[in-house]
Amino acid sequence: MTDALLRALSQRGTKRIWGVPGGGSSLDLIAAAPHHGIHFVLCRHEGAAAMAALADAELTGAPGVVLTTKGPGVGNAVNGLACATLERAPLLLVSDGFSATQADWVTHQFFDQRAATAAVAKGYARCDSNDPVAEIEALLNLACAAPRGAVHLDLTGQAARRQAEPKDFAPPAPLPPDPAALDAARALLAGARKPVVIAGLEAAEASEALRALVTALGCPVLVTCKAKGCVADADPHCVGVFTGGSLEANCVGEADLILLAGLDPVELIPQPWRYTAPVLDIGLRPHPVHYIQPAVGLHGDLGASLAALAADAAPSAWLLPVIGAHGDAMRAALAWAGSGGVAPPRVVQIAREEAGLHAGQATAPRATVDAGAHTFSATAFWACAAPRDLLISNGLASMGFALPAGIAAALHDPARGAIAFTGDGGLMMCLGELATAFEARARLVTIVFNDAALSLIDIKQQHRQLLPEGVRWGRVDFCTIAEGMGVLGLHADTEEMLREALAVALAFDGPSLIDVQVDPAGYPAQLQALRG
């Protein structure tokens, strides 16, 4: 049974299992994994392991796998499962399970593990039926079906050691777009003079067709955080990041047609849709909960839909200087110069420059971004050339994502390595994974925006004119902590110190951490510009 599971994962492209094992089926999977070309990575916390597995899934398209013990292991992993489901990433939790007879008399570490994950997992299996291999196939297919998400395999040691005949995996063919919907979409597009394209997370797997459509139309394109790089930031049609807030409203407000290309409503901030132009929704599937009612829904194979529209598209009335001015205005609204520390936008700009992204080098590091006030600077100023050049938790917007995701990105492509942008609060949630990065010899530079506060919540507290309580703490010396875990620790209080630290860190063959004292003074104005 163990071999059947590992073979099914290997055939789909899974290369790693992340986790903190228990003494049951976990040990069987760890022992058998190398025979299937799968490497087990021992993490320090199951929640971080799930975040790393999620990043693996986004980078490979294959199911990410997190392995846990029963009871507390499952409880710790739940946030990572919620993150995978709201990021639309296929993730398999394999937990040590209780047998049916144990459930009648065991109370130690026992709770209903299926019920514990039911709110955030798409499916559940135990592989105790007459056809356990069919259970595995159905569970993995469910994880990979739109909307992708987490599934849970509760595996007892007895089930893991059952004999089962593996099956060959045949990937399902994508559904073609409906011809009638395609004709309606073509007619809608033909009547538009100033269309605007908004690309979302599904576009990561159809970026070539998306770029062709944008070029054919000669129109502005905005991307969500998870769609960064689907159209390169250097492309003159790329305006910036779309969140559903006010910053992008001047550009999108000029549109007489809005094309949503793979946009999932889970990516947008909870504000009402502010545009009156008709919407053409192009995606893998219709969304049961949406901000708007599209004029036309074109659902199915996203690449095929975009390519079909591009083939007939005529140039729009947009002018490149106008598109460029919109992008310049958006970036200017988010920038500020720091005093008494480095301004967060400058942290990202300097990291981008030192990493060589301004020169378009193919081997430039990927970036991972944590949730927090620094997120806006990282997504706005980290230039991406291709999909998945930046990884972020956007649907759940969970803290504690950037470090484990950065480890996964660095191991996925050791030549490129990765840079993790994290706040001090997010890092403290998964600090132990610095030791995981050291043992894995990951080429990861962790940049800490250290301002001794939950800055995003601090801003909201200030806005409500409440006393500054419950959102600030004493400044932590992350350099010393990093060194204690074997990670190269560096410190920066100024832009010059940051450049010097980055030069050392990027040349280092292993994990490093730069503790940057940041100036948070511009955060309130930045948030106001973004969200209104």
C-alpha positions as CSV (number, residue, x, y, z in Angstrom):
1,M,0.0,0.0,0.0
2,T,2.9,2.3,0.8
3,D,4.5,1.6,-2.5
4,A,1.2,2.2,-4.3
5,L,0.9,5.6,-2.7
6,L,4.4,6.7,-3.4
7,R,4.3,5.5,-7.0
8,A,1.1,7.5,-7.5
9,L,2.8,10.6,-6.1
10,S,6.0,10.0,-8.1
11,Q,4.0,9.6,-11.4
12,R,2.4,13.0,-10.8
13,G,5.8,14.6,-10.2
14,T,6.1,14.8,-6.4
15,K,9.8,15.0,-5.4
16,R,9.6,15.8,-1.6
17,I,7.6,15.0,1.5
18,W,7.8,17.5,4.3
19,G,6.9,16.9,7.9
20,V,7.4,15.7,11.5
21,P,6.8,12.0,11.6
22,G,5.0,9.8,14.1
23,G,5.7,6.2,14.9
24,G,3.1,4.6,12.7
25,S,2.6,4.8,8.9
26,S,4.9,7.8,8.8
27,L,8.0,5.5,9.3
28,D,6.9,3.2,6.5
29,L,6.6,6.1,4.1
30,I,9.9,7.6,5.0
31,A,11.6,4.2,4.6
32,A,10.1,3.5,1.2
33,A,10.2,7.1,-0.3
34,P,13.8,7.0,-1.7
35,H,12.9,3.9,-3.8
36,H,10.5,6.2,-5.7
37,G,12.8,9.2,-6.0
38,I,11.1,11.1,-3.2
39,H,13.1,12.8,-0.5
40,F,11.8,13.3,3.0
41,V,12.6,16.7,4.6
42,L,12.4,16.8,8.4
43,C,10.9,20.1,9.6
44,R,10.5,21.6,13.0
45,H,6.7,22.2,12.9
46,E,3.9,20.6,11.0
47,G,2.4,23.9,10.0
48,A,5.6,25.1,8.4
49,A,6.0,21.7,6.7
50,A,2.6,22.2,5.1
51,M,3.6,25.7,3.9
52,A,6.7,24.2,2.3
53,A,4.7,21.4,0.7
54,L,2.3,24.1,-0.6
55,A,5.1,26.0,-2.2
56,D,6.4,22.7,-3.7
57,A,3.0,22.1,-5.3
58,E,2.9,25.6,-6.8
59,L,6.4,25.3,-8.3
60,T,5.9,21.7,-9.7
61,G,2.2,21.4,-10.3
62,A,2.4,18.1,-8.5
63,P,0.7,17.4,-5.2
64,G,2.7,18.7,-2.2
65,V,2.9,16.2,0.7
66,V,3.0,16.9,4.4
67,L,3.5,14.0,6.9
68,T,2.4,14.1,10.5
69,T,1.8,12.0,13.6
70,K,-1.7,11.5,14.9
71,G,-3.3,14.0,17.3
72,P,-1.1,17.1,17.8
73,G,0.6,16.6,14.4
74,V,-2.8,16.9,12.6
75,G,-3.8,19.9,14.7
76,N,-0.6,21.7,13.9
77,A,-0.9,21.1,10.2
78,V,-4.5,22.5,9.8
79,N,-3.4,26.1,9.1
80,G,-1.2,24.8,6.3
81,L,-4.1,22.8,4.8
82,A,-6.4,25.9,5.0
83,C,-3.7,27.9,3.2
84,A,-3.4,25.3,0.4
85,T,-7.1,25.2,-0.1
86,L,-7.4,29.0,-0.3
87,E,-4.2,29.3,-2.5
88,R,-5.7,26.6,-4.8
89,A,-2.7,24.3,-4.5
90,P,-2.9,20.5,-4.4
91,L,-1.8,19.2,-1.0
92,L,-1.9,15.8,0.6
93,L,-1.8,15.4,4.3
94,V,-0.8,11.9,5.4
95,S,-1.4,11.5,9.1
96,D,-0.9,8.5,11.3
97,G,-4.3,7.1,11.9
98,F,-6.2,5.3,14.6
99,S,-7.7,1.9,13.7
100,A,-11.4,1.3,14.0
101,T,-10.9,-0.9,17.1
102,Q,-8.7,1.7,18.7
103,A,-11.4,4.3,18.4
104,D,-13.5,2.2,20.8
105,W,-11.1,2.4,23.7
106,V,-8.2,4.9,23.0
107,T,-8.5,8.4,24.5
108,H,-4.8,9.4,24.6
109,Q,-4.1,11.9,21.8
110,F,-7.4,11.0,20.3
111,F,-9.9,13.2,18.5
112,D,-11.9,12.9,15.3
113,Q,-9.1,13.7,12.8
114,R,-11.5,13.6,9.8
115,A,-13.7,16.2,11.5
116,A,-10.7,18.3,12.4
117,T,-9.7,18.8,8.8
118,A,-13.1,18.7,7.2
119,A,-13.6,22.5,7.1
120,V,-10.3,23.0,5.1
121,A,-9.8,19.8,3.2
122,K,-11.6,18.8,0.0
123,G,-11.6,15.1,0.7
124,Y,-10.7,12.4,3.1
125,A,-9.7,8.7,2.9
126,R,-8.4,5.9,5.0
127,C,-7.4,3.3,2.4
128,D,-9.2,0.6,4.3
129,S,-11.7,-0.4,1.5
130,N,-11.5,-3.4,-0.8
131,D,-9.7,-1.2,-3.4
132,P,-7.3,1.1,-1.5
133,V,-5.4,2.1,-4.7
134,A,-8.7,3.5,-6.2
135,E,-9.1,5.5,-3.0
136,I,-5.6,7.0,-3.5
137,E,-6.2,7.8,-7.1
138,A,-9.6,9.5,-6.3
139,L,-8.1,11.5,-3.5
140,L,-5.2,12.8,-5.5
141,N,-7.4,13.6,-8.5
142,L,-9.7,15.5,-6.2
143,A,-6.7,17.5,-4.8
144,C,-5.7,18.4,-8.4
145,A,-9.2,19.2,-9.7
146,A,-10.2,22.9,-9.9
147,P,-10.4,24.5,-7.4
148,R,-7.2,22.7,-6.3
149,G,-6.8,22.2,-2.6
150,A,-5.9,20.0,0.4
151,V,-7.0,16.5,1.0
152,H,-6.4,14.2,4.0
153,L,-5.2,10.6,4.1
154,D,-5.5,9.1,7.5
155,L,-3.3,6.1,7.3
156,T,-2.8,3.4,9.9
157,G,0.3,1.3,10.1
158,Q,-1.8,-1.7,9.2
159,A,-3.2,0.0,6.1
160,A,0.3,1.2,5.1
161,R,1.6,-2.4,5.1
162,R,-1.3,-3.9,3.0
163,Q,-0.3,-5.4,-0.3
164,A,-1.8,-3.4,-3.2
165,E,-1.2,-3.4,-6.9
166,P,-0.1,0.1,-8.2
167,K,-1.8,1.6,-11.2
168,D,-0.4,3.8,-14.0
169,F,-1.5,7.4,-13.9
170,A,-3.2,9.0,-16.9
171,P,-3.7,12.8,-16.5
172,P,-7.2,13.9,-17.3
173,A,-7.7,16.0,-20.5
174,P,-8.7,19.6,-19.9
175,L,-12.2,20.6,-20.8
176,P,-12.3,22.7,-24.0
177,P,-14.1,26.1,-23.9
178,D,-17.7,26.0,-24.9
179,P,-18.1,27.2,-28.6
180,A,-21.2,29.3,-27.8
181,A,-19.5,31.0,-24.9
182,L,-16.4,31.6,-27.1
183,D,-18.5,33.2,-29.8
184,A,-20.1,35.5,-27.2
185,A,-16.7,36.4,-25.7
186,R,-15.3,37.3,-29.2
187,A,-18.3,39.5,-29.9
188,L,-17.9,41.3,-26.5
189,L,-14.2,41.8,-27.2
190,A,-14.7,43.0,-30.7
191,G,-16.9,45.8,-29.4
192,A,-14.4,47.1,-26.9
193,R,-12.1,50.1,-27.6
194,K,-10.3,50.2,-24.2
195,P,-10.2,46.7,-22.7
196,V,-8.2,46.0,-19.5
197,V,-6.9,42.6,-18.6
198,I,-6.7,41.4,-14.9
199,A,-4.8,38.2,-14.6
200,G,-5.2,35.9,-11.5
201,L,-3.7,32.8,-10.1
202,E,-5.0,30.4,-12.7
203,A,-3.1,32.3,-15.4
204,A,0.2,30.9,-14.1
205,E,-0.3,27.8,-16.3
206,A,-1.4,29.8,-19.3
207,S,1.1,32.7,-19.3
208,E,2.2,32.3,-22.9
209,A,-1.4,32.6,-24.2
210,L,-2.1,35.5,-21.8
211,R,1.0,37.4,-23.1
212,A,-0.1,36.8,-26.7
213,L,-3.6,38.2,-26.0
214,V,-2.2,41.3,-24.2
215,T,0.2,42.0,-27.0
216,A,-2.5,41.6,-29.6
217,L,-4.8,44.0,-27.8
218,G,-2.0,46.4,-26.8
219,C,-3.9,47.0,-23.6
220,P,-3.0,47.4,-19.9
221,V,-2.7,44.2,-17.8
222,L,-2.8,44.1,-14.1
223,V,-1.9,41.0,-12.1
224,T,-2.9,39.7,-8.7
225,C,-0.1,38.9,-6.2
226,K,-0.1,35.2,-7.2
227,A,-0.1,36.1,-10.9
228,K,3.1,38.1,-10.7
229,G,5.3,37.2,-13.7
230,C,2.5,35.8,-15.9
231,V,3.2,39.0,-17.8
232,A,6.7,40.2,-17.1
233,D,6.9,43.4,-15.0
234,A,9.3,44.7,-17.7
235,D,6.5,44.4,-20.3
236,P,5.3,47.9,-21.2
237,H,1.7,46.7,-20.9
238,C,2.1,45.6,-17.3
239,V,0.7,48.3,-15.0
240,G,1.1,46.7,-11.5
241,V,-0.7,44.6,-8.9
242,F,-4.5,44.4,-8.7
243,T,-6.0,43.8,-5.3
244,G,-9.5,45.1,-5.7
245,G,-8.6,48.3,-3.8
246,S,-8.4,51.9,-4.9
247,L,-4.8,52.2,-6.2
248,E,-5.5,50.6,-9.5
249,A,-8.9,52.3,-10.0
250,N,-7.6,55.1,-12.2
251,C,-6.4,52.6,-14.8
252,V,-9.2,50.1,-14.6
253,G,-11.8,52.8,-14.4
254,E,-10.9,53.8,-18.0
255,A,-11.9,50.4,-19.4
256,D,-15.0,49.7,-21.4
257,L,-14.4,46.0,-21.0
258,I,-12.7,44.1,-18.1
259,L,-11.2,40.7,-19.0
260,L,-10.6,38.5,-15.9
261,A,-8.0,35.9,-17.0
262,G,-7.9,33.2,-14.4
263,L,-8.9,35.5,-11.6
264,D,-10.2,33.7,-8.5
265,P,-12.3,35.9,-6.1
266,V,-10.3,34.5,-3.2
267,E,-7.5,36.7,-4.3
268,L,-9.3,40.1,-3.8
269,I,-9.6,42.1,-0.6
270,P,-13.2,42.3,0.8
271,Q,-14.4,45.4,-0.8
272,P,-17.3,45.9,-3.2
273,W,-16.5,45.8,-6.9
274,R,-16.2,49.4,-8.0
275,Y,-16.3,49.2,-11.8
276,T,-19.3,49.5,-14.1
277,A,-17.7,48.2,-17.3
278,P,-18.9,44.7,-18.5
279,V,-16.8,41.8,-17.4
280,L,-15.6,38.8,-19.4
281,D,-14.7,36.1,-17.0
282,I,-12.2,33.6,-18.5
283,G,-11.3,30.8,-16.2
284,L,-11.2,27.1,-15.4
285,R,-14.6,27.2,-13.8
286,P,-17.4,29.5,-12.7
287,H,-17.1,30.7,-9.1
288,P,-20.1,30.2,-6.9
289,V,-19.2,33.3,-4.9
290,H,-18.0,36.3,-6.9
291,Y,-17.8,40.1,-6.6
292,I,-19.5,40.6,-9.9
293,Q,-21.9,39.1,-12.4
294,P,-19.9,38.7,-15.7
295,A,-21.5,39.6,-19.0
296,V,-20.0,36.4,-20.4
297,G,-18.4,33.4,-18.7
298,L,-15.8,31.5,-20.8
299,H,-14.8,28.4,-18.8
300,G,-12.6,25.4,-19.5
301,D,-9.0,25.1,-20.7
302,L,-7.7,28.6,-19.9
303,G,-4.8,28.5,-22.4
304,A,-7.1,27.4,-25.2
305,S,-9.6,30.2,-24.4
306,L,-7.0,32.9,-24.3
307,A,-5.3,31.7,-27.5
308,A,-8.7,31.6,-29.3
309,L,-9.4,35.2,-28.3
310,A,-5.9,36.3,-29.2
311,A,-6.2,34.9,-32.7
312,D,-9.1,37.3,-33.5
313,A,-8.0,40.3,-31.3
314,A,-7.6,43.7,-32.9
315,P,-5.4,46.5,-31.4
316,S,-7.2,48.6,-28.8
317,A,-7.2,52.4,-28.6
318,W,-4.7,52.4,-25.7
319,L,-1.4,54.2,-26.0
320,L,1.8,52.8,-24.4
321,P,2.7,56.2,-22.8
322,V,-0.7,56.3,-21.1
323,I,-0.3,52.7,-19.8
324,G,3.2,53.5,-18.6
325,A,2.0,56.6,-16.8
326,H,-0.6,54.5,-14.9
327,G,2.1,52.1,-13.8
328,D,4.5,54.9,-12.7
329,A,1.7,56.5,-10.7
330,M,0.9,53.3,-8.8
331,R,4.5,52.7,-7.9
332,A,5.1,56.3,-6.8
333,A,2.1,56.1,-4.5
334,L,3.7,53.1,-2.7
335,A,7.2,54.5,-2.3
336,W,8.8,56.5,0.5
337,A,12.3,57.3,1.8
338,G,13.2,56.1,5.3
339,S,14.8,57.9,8.2
340,G,15.9,56.0,11.3
341,G,16.0,52.7,9.4
342,V,15.5,51.5,5.8
343,A,12.1,52.2,4.2
344,P,10.5,48.8,3.3
345,P,10.1,49.7,-0.5
346,R,13.8,50.4,-0.5
347,V,14.6,47.1,1.1
348,V,12.9,45.3,-1.8
349,Q,14.3,47.6,-4.5
350,I,17.9,47.1,-3.2
351,A,17.4,43.4,-2.9
352,R,16.2,43.3,-6.5
353,E,19.1,45.4,-7.7
354,E,21.7,43.3,-5.8
355,A,20.1,40.0,-7.0
356,G,20.5,41.2,-10.6
357,L,16.8,41.2,-11.5
358,H,17.2,44.6,-13.1
359,A,19.4,42.9,-15.7
360,G,16.9,40.2,-16.3
361,Q,19.2,37.4,-15.3
362,A,17.6,33.9,-15.7
363,T,19.3,32.7,-12.5
364,A,18.0,35.4,-10.3
365,P,16.5,34.1,-7.0
366,R,12.8,33.5,-6.5
367,A,11.1,35.5,-3.8
368,T,8.7,34.4,-1.1
369,V,6.6,36.9,0.8
370,D,5.0,36.7,4.2
371,A,1.8,38.4,5.3
372,G,2.1,41.7,6.9
373,A,2.6,45.4,6.2
374,H,5.8,44.7,4.2
375,T,3.8,42.6,1.7
376,F,2.7,45.6,-0.3
377,S,6.3,46.7,-0.9
378,A,7.4,43.2,-1.8
379,T,4.7,42.6,-4.3
380,A,5.0,46.1,-5.9
381,F,8.7,46.3,-6.2
382,W,10.0,42.8,-6.7
383,A,10.2,42.4,-10.5
384,C,9.2,39.1,-11.9
385,A,9.9,37.7,-15.4
386,A,8.0,34.5,-15.2
387,P,5.1,32.8,-13.2
388,R,6.1,31.7,-9.8
389,D,9.0,34.1,-9.6
390,L,7.2,35.2,-6.4
391,L,5.3,33.0,-4.0
392,I,2.9,34.4,-1.5
393,S,0.0,33.3,0.7
394,N,-2.8,35.6,-0.7
395,G,-6.0,33.6,-0.4
396,L,-5.5,32.9,3.3
397,A,-2.8,35.6,3.8
398,S,-1.2,33.6,6.5
399,M,1.9,34.7,8.4
400,G,4.6,32.1,8.8
401,F,4.7,31.3,5.1
402,A,7.8,33.0,3.6
403,L,10.6,31.0,5.4
404,P,9.3,27.5,4.7
405,A,8.2,28.4,1.2
406,G,11.6,29.9,0.6
407,I,13.3,26.6,1.7
408,A,11.1,24.8,-0.8
409,A,11.9,27.3,-3.6
410,A,15.6,27.0,-2.9
411,L,15.6,23.2,-2.9
412,H,13.4,23.2,-6.1
413,D,16.0,25.1,-8.0
414,P,19.3,25.2,-6.1
415,A,21.0,27.2,-8.9
416,R,18.6,30.1,-8.4
417,G,18.1,30.0,-4.7
418,A,15.5,32.2,-3.1
419,I,15.0,35.3,-1.0
420,A,12.3,35.2,1.7
421,F,10.8,38.6,2.7
422,T,9.3,38.3,6.2
423,G,8.2,40.5,9.0
424,D,9.5,39.9,12.5
425,G,6.1,38.5,13.6
426,G,5.8,36.1,10.8
427,L,9.4,34.8,11.3
428,M,8.9,34.2,15.0
429,M,6.0,31.9,14.1
430,C,8.3,29.5,12.2
431,L,11.8,30.4,13.6
432,G,12.8,26.8,14.0
433,E,12.8,26.3,10.2
434,L,16.0,28.2,10.1
435,A,17.5,25.0,11.4
436,T,15.7,23.1,8.6
437,A,17.3,25.5,6.0
438,F,20.7,24.9,7.5
439,E,20.4,21.1,7.4
440,A,19.1,21.2,3.9
441,R,21.9,23.6,2.8
442,A,19.3,25.8,1.1
443,R,20.6,28.8,-0.8
444,L,18.1,31.0,0.9
445,V,18.5,34.7,2.0
446,T,15.9,35.5,4.7
447,I,15.3,39.3,4.9
448,V,13.6,40.3,8.1
449,F,11.6,43.6,8.2
450,N,12.3,44.2,11.9
451,D,10.2,47.0,13.4
452,A,9.2,45.2,16.7
453,A,5.5,45.2,15.9
454,L,2.6,43.6,14.1
455,S,2.7,46.7,11.9
456,L,-0.4,46.0,9.8
457,I,-2.6,45.6,12.9
458,D,-0.8,48.5,14.5
459,I,-1.9,50.8,11.6
460,K,-5.5,49.7,12.1
461,Q,-5.3,50.3,15.8
462,Q,-3.9,53.8,15.2
463,H,-6.7,54.4,12.6
464,R,-9.3,53.6,15.3
465,Q,-7.4,55.9,17.7
466,L,-7.0,53.1,20.3
467,L,-4.2,52.9,22.8
468,P,-1.1,51.1,21.4
469,E,-1.5,47.8,23.3
470,G,-1.2,44.2,22.2
471,V,0.6,44.8,18.8
472,R,4.2,45.7,19.8
473,W,7.0,43.8,21.4
474,G,10.7,44.2,22.2
475,R,13.1,44.1,19.3
476,V,14.5,40.7,18.7
477,D,18.2,40.0,17.7
478,F,17.5,37.6,14.8
479,C,21.2,37.6,13.8
480,T,22.2,35.9,17.1
481,I,19.4,33.4,16.8
482,A,20.3,32.6,13.2
483,E,23.9,32.0,14.1
484,G,22.8,29.7,16.8
485,M,21.1,27.5,14.2
486,G,24.1,27.5,11.9
487,V,22.7,30.2,9.6
488,L,24.9,33.2,8.5
489,G,23.5,36.2,10.4
490,L,23.9,39.8,9.1
491,H,22.5,43.1,10.2
492,A,21.6,46.3,8.4
493,D,20.4,49.7,9.8
494,T,21.1,51.7,6.6
495,E,20.8,51.2,2.8
496,E,24.6,51.0,2.5
497,M,24.7,48.3,5.2
498,L,21.9,46.4,3.4
499,R,23.8,46.4,0.1
500,E,26.9,45.2,1.8
501,A,25.0,42.4,3.6
502,L,23.2,41.3,0.4
503,A,26.5,41.1,-1.4
504,V,27.8,38.7,1.3
505,A,24.5,36.7,1.6
506,L,23.9,36.2,-2.2
507,A,27.5,34.9,-2.6
508,F,27.1,32.5,0.4
509,D,26.6,28.8,-0.4
510,G,24.0,28.2,2.2
511,P,21.3,29.9,4.2
512,S,21.7,33.4,5.5
513,L,19.6,36.0,7.4
514,I,19.7,39.8,7.2
515,D,18.0,41.5,10.1
516,V,17.0,44.9,8.7
517,Q,15.9,47.8,11.0
518,V,13.0,49.2,8.9
519,D,11.3,52.6,9.1
520,P,7.5,51.9,9.3
521,A,6.5,55.6,9.0
522,G,5.2,55.3,5.5
523,Y,3.0,52.2,6.1
524,P,-0.3,54.1,6.9
525,A,-0.1,56.2,3.7
526,Q,0.8,53.1,1.7
527,L,-2.2,51.2,3.0
528,Q,-4.5,54.2,2.4
529,A,-3.2,54.4,-1.2
530,L,-3.9,50.7,-1.8
531,R,-7.2,50.3,-0.2
532,G,-8.7,53.7,0.0
